[in-house]
Amino acid sequence: MAYDNFLAERIYRILKDKNIAFSEKKMMGGLSFMVNEKMCLGIIKDNLMIRIDPEIQDDLLKRTGCRMMDFTKRPMKGFLYVEPIAVDLESDLEEWIQYALDFNPKAKKSKK
């Protein structure tokens, strides 16, 4: 399993309900949701990946099921993994997604 398709459907529905323009891109062995042509959030296996404001990172890391994204075997500042237990409820998933959406206008685009 490359990524959790059910989680992808839930994210897709939440973004649509919020009227967020986005595109999907397969990358890093998972699925990324691009907002304003910037990686905003995604799925790696069964974990939600979010790009957040590094200033709130330490507070979010105190929450159950949240950890630093270490895709490259090194922690990546401003990127978090959120485990399935922390997004089981729709309201919890929406909250995590909102952190990523809030940071998106400040995030820098990747160099092409």
Summary of the structure (lengths in Angstrom):
residues: 112
radius of gyration: 12.7
end to end distance: 28.2
largest distance: 36.2
contacts: 318
relative contact order: 0.19
helix: 38%
strand: 29%
